[in-house]
Structures are given as structure tokens and as C-alpha cells.
Amino acid sequence: MHLLFSGEKIKQTQLEPRPRLRPIRVGLHGQDFLVIPVANLVQMKLSSYRDKDRVHIPGMDAAGLITQDVESTLNDALQSKLHHIRATE
């Protein structure tokens, strides 16, 4: 098992710590689930910037999940990484 804590860096090379999570309750097929907000997920992916994270971003982007609102939550360094991924796709 591998535990990751919100608000902490996993590696010193990360640009910023994992965001503080505020899960959203979503109902689906009569069940309630807690899900991570897309903005938090994008921040984590861009901050870690591993190969698998860089692969997930274009898929999320193509699905329309990375909106202007989500982009506006990113700091300059993470926005730069997002633009780089988009430019090299």
C-alpha cells in the first residue's frame, strides 16, 4: 500500500505540495461517492510530472475536463507545464 498525504510533497523535486483535498459527493446509480475535484487532480498530475501523469493530461483535456476555470487554479509553473504538454501532443 502506498499512502499519499494532501498538503505534502512526495519528492523535493515537486513544484508544490499535493493540494488540500475537498472531495465532492456525487450520486451515481443510487450510490453516493466522494470524488476528487478535477482541479486538484490536474494540479497533482502536473506537479508530479511523471510519464504516466503526462499521458493522463491529454486524455483529460480531450474529454473537456481541463476548462478555463481549472486552468485558472494553476500557478504559472504548472500552467507552463500544461501548455508544454498541449504543444507536444
N, C-alpha and C positions, 0 to 999 in steps of 0.2 A: 504494500500500500504506500502511496506517495501523497502526503498531505501538503497543500499549499495554503498559506495564510494570507488573507486580504490585508492590505496595508503594509506588506513586507516585500523586500526584494528577494528573489531566489538566488540571483548571482549579482555580484558587484558590477558586472558589465551592463545590467539592465539600466535603461534610461530613467525609469521611475518605478516606485514600488507598485505592486498589484493594487488596483483600485479597491476602495472600500465598497463592498457589495451591498446592494439593497435589492434583494430578489423581488420579482413581481409575481403575484399569484395569478395563474392562468387556468381557466376551466376548459377541459377538453374531454369529450365523451363521458360526461358526468363525473369526472375526477378533477380535483384541484392539484396543480403542480406549482412549485416555485421554480422560476427560471431566472437566469442571469440577464440583465439588460444588455442589449446589443452593444451599446456604447462601452460598457465595461469589458465585454468580450473583445471588441476591436482594440481597446487600449492594451489589454493583456497580450494579444497576438502581436501587435506592433512593438510593444516593449520587449517581449522575449525575442522576437525576430528570428526564430529557428526556421529551418527549411519547411517543416510542417506548418508553421504559423504563416509563412509567406505563401504557401499553397492555399490555405484556407481563405485568405483575404479576397482574391479574385472571385471565388465562388460566392462569398457573402455579398460582394459588390454586384455581381451579375444578378443575384436574387433581389437586388434593390434594398438590401438591409443597411448599407452604409449610406445614409442620407446626409444632407447638408447639416441637419441637427446633430447627427452622430459626429460628423467631421468637426463641427464647432466645439465639441468637448475635448478635442485632441490638442495637446501643446504643439509648438512649432516643430520640434524634433520628430514627433510621431506623425504629424501631417506630412513632413518631408518624406518619411518612410512610406507612407501611404501613396504619395504621388510617385515615388520611385517604383513601387510595385505596379501601379497602374501604367506607368510609362514603359515598363519592361515586359509586360504581359503579352 
